Structure formats: structure tokens, C-alpha cells
Amino acid sequence: MSSLNPVLACYGELAGTVARMVELARERRWDALPGLDAHCSSLFFRLREMDPEPEDLSGPDRSLLVALAGRIRADQDALTALVRPQFVHLAQRMADLRRAS
């Protein structure tokens, strides 16, 4: 990864963080996710502030950016698949508690 390109560095950090979230979700370490989610949000806002334009990147850097974005998207999908059942279960438990009271 180009150490001179802050956009690629930020995308790389985002990809690594989301991948770590998937690992933790697979281990059912839910308590570790909020902090990493907050870090992802800060990286996202940093990228928005950078406001990168595709033409600002060289061909190889653009290819790397596309690969990183693909990894992030795939990991986001995996994370959603792991976390969604937990929310459904929680919602069901809350409904059961409301009915019981």
C-alpha cells in the first residue's frame, strides 16, 4: 500500500478494522464491537473530509482502492449476517418480557 497516499492508508485501516470486527463477531465477543464500530465511523468521516476523487489516484492505487472497497463490503456483509440474528433474538426476548409483565 502506498504509504504516501493518506486515502489508501485510511481505506486500509478501515478494511483491517472491519475484518477484525468479523473475527470478534465469529468469536461472539460482542462487547468488543462498539469501540471498533466507533473507530470505523471516525475513519469514514476522515475519508469524507479528504473527499478523494478517483482521478487523484494512479492506476495501481485505484486498483488497490477497488480491492480494499471490495474487502470492506464483503466483511460488512459477513458482519451483518453474524450480528443480525443477535438483534432478532434480543427483540424477541424484549417482546417476551413485555408480554410476561
Secondary structure, 3 states (H helix, E strand, C coil): CCCCCHHHHHHHHHHHHHHHHHHHHHCCCHHHHHHHHHHHHHHHHHHHHHCCCHHHCCHHHHHHHHHHHHHHHHHHHHHHHHHHHHHHHHHHHHHHHHHHC
